[in-house]
Every structure is written in structure tokens, then in C-alpha cells.
Amino acid sequence: MMLLAMAERRLGLANNLARVFEMDPRSGTG
């Protein structure tokens, strides 16, 4: 229950960071 919510939140943050790095040309890999 709570663990699932925490895991989902962590996955969401990871996805957001990945999107930012992919979209940001200054990240080096974008």
C-alpha cells in the first residue's frame, strides 16, 4: 500500500528526470 505509493512516486521522479535530461541539450547526451 504505502510501499507501492512510494515506489510509484520514485518511478515518477526518475521518469521526470530522464525526460528533462533527454530534452535538455546541455545535458550532453541530448
C-alpha positions, 0 to 999 in steps of 0.5 A: 500500500504505502510501499507501492505509493512510494515506489510509484512516486520514485518511478515518477521522479526518475521518469521526470528526470530522464525526460528533462535530461533527454530534452535538455541539450546541455545535458550532453547526451541530448 
